[in-house]
Structures are given as structure tokens and as C-alpha cells.
């Protein structure tokens, strides 16, 4: 046999055994036999490097570590799902679809599947060859994790089918770690003296975001695929057909059947971690509700963590007709499960101080596992909430993770209350600075009003450097606390005065880390007025309000001179928000600090004269691959007063389209919506708008 023929035979054999082992869990040969095949392939390729192909099994690992992850826009946004929490919510979802489509009887069926608790990833194939992988990111722009995803043997490097061998073929799914694999990984971490992971999702996310792909390769990650992204000539008419196609192409996915078959299988096979169909084709919303309740009863037995089920319209044509609303598809809903609860003891109640001065009581608990996560603290919100639940130090309580994320005390187990359980009262002085606290009118929270309070400064700085504010990504919470503790930073502008010597003098800060921090600070100087307003932390001013203020004023100095009457004429600004803004602007320290940031080199994008509201009232939709990231195109439109929505409708004024625009382009043409390129968008003038 010729060498090239043997290479092809070995690759095909290894691809097949990878699929059997990592996707179907049905290996046909022992590990040592597989290792011999792999060894032979590697030796042949080392002797003939000119015949190595990108989709060879040997090319899954062997990259140099990255310095950072590249940001790449998605061709089509990875939308988030609206939530439901009960059978009634699901029936309301069904009624909304009937109402929107103006029908009395549904013309569609439902496809239901477990909501996998992992990290969302998009795989991109071009002409049947794996090209790249992106994390969900903010839904518009993700991180390029191609090198790491290639280490997952459940991800095919080539699609050997005529139905996926031409053009762009995007597949979306979830990277996760199964429960038994997670347990084994933590045991290995403990034995090696390394920190353990809190839960399988954190382990999966941390493993996938390693800059060294060889570390990722050692972690037991799997990817389960479930949705299409951009697919040229989509070879499926429904979600059910799409799932069949995924299996045909070699992707790991949740097996499907009718709801009756799913229920029958799992009732018959009562052992934990059984492999069988978990996704269901449901003929009605009542069946979908029954599916939700049945999977909830199976939750603890499944081989991986789930936090609910996803219920979606099965037929793609109906999905297209329904479209999207805001950042969610109208045709799907995430039916979340009730949070898992656990019993523990309140050891103490401490008080935290936030950036706005709000005092929040936090229960310090005996550590307990809740939904696979170790919980040792839970918020008690305020004194009224403590009194309502009658929480005392020493009490036995039930805790849960709200939305399976934020720990909270659900109730006190009064029949187990110890005789010496101690009542708690909020302090009259700030626990951080010792100043007197106040309770503003119509508020239930106490506040520290000292602007120089160390706790307030710490939390304000953490907000200032956060991703959606000034985005100083190398300044984490612990470093911020180090800087304030050392007296190096007491206000925002101090960050821009830091020196290399300042940073290297801090404990555990090496030269490389110090340089990374300084580079990150320098990079943050190029920003926008909206980001700066949001970063300054004016109470009640969120991201959208900051954008509205930026569009209206255009320049920092104009904003600093804002008057009440003018503020009240701005969309998103009511009396309460206007009053809070004016309180900040009347504070000389606030104004001085804002100006100091500019003096220290913070450059804000300057809008064109008179162009801040030229597109006021116009609605834009963005699609396809454009010359710059989609969020920058969105910011460009918003800076001129326009609004960006997620789907094309009769109310859309313009579609901004790049390469591979897809279905939105077709819908825009059908509705007569004008289509602009990026160059044409930049040249759009008020005089040219109908």
C-alpha cells in the first residue's frame, strides 16, 4: 500500500474511533490499539510533513500558547432567550405566538431540549473544513478559541457530506463537563495541590479559556451541538431535521424522540446517568409543559448539569416569520427550573458598602453545596427583609441560588432555632469609614454619604474599570483593593497617574504584570463620552441613559453644564434621574475629576458638529460581516441618534449589510427596506433621508 493511501486510511480509522468513543460512548477497540494507530500516523507524518493536512487527528494539539484571545464578530448574533418559570408562563408564551401570527390554531409543533449549563460556542466550517470557533461573548462579538476547540475530539475537523461541503456552515452548541468527569478532575486537582473548581460550568469555562491549548487538551470537555448559525443553503426545514443532520455529520448532540418515547425510555431505565433520548418532538404546548415537568424530575440523574429546558418552534419557516424581539428570538423560550435549596446555619451577619453608599447585610453561612456550588455567603438585602424573614445569627435556614446564581436565604427553620439565636440590627455608622449613615426618603436601604469612604471608593473604582465602563481589563478587584490599600489610588484620575515603580512595589506584582496593567490603562484612554459618563457612576445612570446623554450633549463640557429643563427633554431621563445627575454636577469634586481624566489623556470620540441627532427616529438593522466589529457599527449609528434593532420589520428604515448577509437581506428586499453598505452608511445625510 502506498504511504499516502495508508495515511488516509489511518486518519479515517482514527476519526471513526474518535466519533464512537467521544460522541456515541461506544468504543470498538481498546485504548492501546487506538494508541498504536495514532502512533503510526504520527510517525508517518513526521517522515512526510508535506502530506500533513489541517484535519489530521495529529493537528488537534501542538500550538504555541496565545498572549490573548482575538475578538471576532459573529456573522449572525448569538441571541439570548427570554425566560419562563412555570407552566403558566409557557402557556402565555404559546398565546403570544398565536396572537403575533393572528391565528386561532397553531400551524407548528414544538421541539424541546435540556438547557445545558456550559459555555456557548459557535463552530465555523468553510467548504467542509473547520475554520474557527468563537465564544458567545456579548452575543455580537466573541473570542476566538479555535486552538482550544480543536483539542475536543467530539468536534469534527472536516464534514464529509455533500450537504455541508459548500460555503459557510456554522454550528452552535455548548461546551461542558459531565458530572463524573468533573468529579475526577477535582480529585486530580486536589492530589496535585491545585485549587478545585466550584462547579462543572466554571471548570468548563476556565478550561476552554486557557491561553495554552495543551492545558485545555488535558481537560475532559465535550461539546453538544444544537443550533445553526449562518448556513448557506440550509439542508433542513426544522429543528428536528437539523438534529438528525448533526448526527449524520459527526457532531455530538442530545438524542431526540417523541415525548412519549422519551418518557417511556427514562421510566423503564431507572439507573442514574443512563444514555438515551432527552430532546422531544412535542405536538402541542400541553406536551411541551409535560416535557418540562418530566425533565425536572430527571434533573439529578442526568450525566450533565442543566438549569431548565428550551422550548422552541420546530419549523424553521415559522421561526423566520416570528423573527426576534430586542435581543431574543420570539419563537423560543428558556423554561428555568426552580432553584435547588440546601439547609445551613447563619454564623454571622456582616455589612457591605457599595459604590453608591448602600449598606447591604450579608449572612455568613456554614459552607454548603447548593446546586453543585459551595455557598458561604447570602444577601439579606436590608433590615426590612431581615425583619420580615426574622433571620437571626445562629439560625438554621434554607438557602437557594436565585436564578441558580445569587445565593439568598429563603426561610428560617423556626422549629430548629437555638435558644441563643441573636437578633441583628443595621449599624448607625458606616462599618468602613465610621461616618453616620442615613436612610433617604422613600428608600428602605441605609446609605453612607461620605464620598471618601474607603469601601465606596473601592467599589466605585471596580465599576470604573469594568468592561462596559472604561474597560481596563487587567485591573481586577484584588488589584484595585491593593492599590487603594497602599494609598496609590483614591479617585479615578489616580489610575492614570500610576507608574511602573508604583505597581512593581506591590506584593506579588512582577514586571510583566505591571506592564500589562499600564498597557491596559493606556488603551482605555481612547473611549467614548457614553462610556465615561457610565464609568463616573452617577446614581440611576445606566448604559442606555449614558448613551442618551452622550447623543444629546456630544461633548463632556456640555454635559458638565447641563441644566434641569434640558435634561428632562432627553429620552430615558425623568425627574429622579435628572435630580441625581444635577446632584453630581453640583459637586465640584465630581466636575474636577471628570476634567482631570481628560487632562490626563483620556480621549473621547468627537462627534461631527451638529450630527448628534441627525438620524433621530430612524431604525437600523445590522447583518453580515462588516469591515469592523458590529458593536462599533452600532455605536456609530447610536452616536447619530439612530436606533439598532435585531430583526427586519415594516418599521425598519435601513438594513446595513456586509458579506454573507443571509435571511435578513431577503426579508428587507421583500419589505422594500433600503440596504446600505458600510461605506454608504457613513455617507448617509439628513438630506438623503425620505
Buried (B, 14 or more C-beta within 10 A) or exposed (E): EEEEEEBEEBBEBBBEBBBBBBBBEEBEBEEEEBEEBBEBBBEBBEEEEEEEBEBBBBBBBEBEEBEEBEBBBBBBBBBBBBEBBEBEBBBEBBEBBBEBBEEEEBEBBBBBBBBBBBBBBBBBBBEBBBBBBBBBBBBBBBBBBBBBBBBBBBBBBBBBBEBBBEBBBBBBBBBBBBBEBBEEBBEEBEEEEEEEBBBBBBBBBBBBBBBEBBBBBEBBBBBBBBBBBBBBEBBBEBBBBBBEBBBBBBBBBBBBBBBBBBBBBBEEEEEEEBEEBBBBBBBEBEBBBBBBEBBBEBBEEBBBBBBBBBBBBBBBEBBBBBBBBEBBBBBBBBBBBEBBBBEBBBBEBBBBBBBBBBBBBBBBBEEBEBBBBEBEEBBBBBBEBBEEBEBBBBBBBBBBBEEBEEBBBBBBEEEEBEEEBEEBEBBEEBBBBEBEBEBEEEEEBBBBEBEEBBBBBBBBBBBBBBEEBBBBBBBEEEBBBBBBEEEBBEBBBBBBEBEEEBBEEBEEBEEEBBBBBBEBBEBBBEBBBBBBBBBBBBBBBEEEBBBBBBBBBBBBEBBBEBEEEBBEEBEBBEEEBBEBBBEBBEEEEBBEBBBBBBEBEBEBBEBEEEBBBBBEEBBBBBBBBBEEBBBBBBBBBBBBBBBBBBBBBEEBBBBBBBEBBBBBBEBBEEEEBBBBBBEBBEEBEEEEEE
